[in-house]
Amino acid sequence: MDGNKRWVGGDLQHPDRDPNRRQLVAQAQEPFGAILSCIDSRVPPELLFDTGLGDLYVMRTGGEAVGPVVTGSVEYGPMTSGTPLIVVLGHQRCGAVEAAYKSFRDGNPLPGNLQAIVKALRPAYEQAVREGGADPVETMARAQVKLTATDLRSNQDLAPLVGKGALAVVGAYYSLDTGKVEVLSGAPS
């Protein structure tokens, strides 16, 4: 979050981004966090948290949609090297969430494998419909973050790490307008 404060304020340090760091991490890595975020080109985790080479595992899918391969990728750091943090990062004006919302609302499936993203976002859509609100797409995007973080937190392989305090699974939301990341759920105490 300190890196995000630097991003918001324009006081970037660009840590761990030089040939010395490249050499240091060439043989092994020990990232301090894993980020599951959207594919959106405006939401690059390494930049908005002002991190560098070897600092984060980053997985990106449309609308933070998950399936076995993605979940396995998120599990990799915590289960193999003790990475203590997973952040599920949604964002404002998410195109994937908006497309899924409209697909459900209008009953029009999306073409090709885009429908797999729509299917993965169904629980968030259903929650957004129940909650209502002025902007149902934003409600759905926030719901997707919280649901995914909750699912990861209770995952059979990650739950024991969470239970003993070795892993925090945080849901967060990025404002495209301000650059600020807001924690929605799971912040460590």
Steps between C-alpha positions, in 0.01 A plus 500: 500500500799730549582446134145592405528822702812583298310421177208725597734783602734466202796440732611173340815324615503232228665252739668181387518596132864490402763252375614428857150391597471294182818315597381454859173332399635311197551175693209514749201711594323584824215741417330657801158491334282341237252719314200374306377792296317578180650497152413869464794692352443784746554282809862372503561378858877547489454868417207591723675343800839646392676163517775342297648185358445199722267679744163359387344198342238647264208318343258691278165381371191674368305622803722294733319190375644182647514134410735216593807629311460854636437376853807279474703797384380706797582211737853462362678769704338433838529123464853475358690792647289636783381817326298662782254711299242453226314805368195465279489834322190620318459842348269779400332482157600139436414411141490125565256544788288739294488256207402216733236713670342593167518140379305379804258792500421476130524121468759528222799266531840639406692337214771239534678451828378836630195307618727315747573836666128578510428163662772554763349838590144369553518503884610864496219588261245327722633684805491834318137441398409423864687807631382744237659843513550796273763328283442125475822442302711656777303299756573186300872584467532546877299184565732304270803611701344409833366165379832401343699602809258307723528193278880514508502559876291187552674291233596158642871561439519867597261496800753330732756773418239769563395329822849501647565861393762414237286637215267797456253504209388856435229628269577844360360746247693741277364840401595590144416862582724543805751215475415397854455140614227448760501187717157336493554186707755284676745766617747351748460631851 
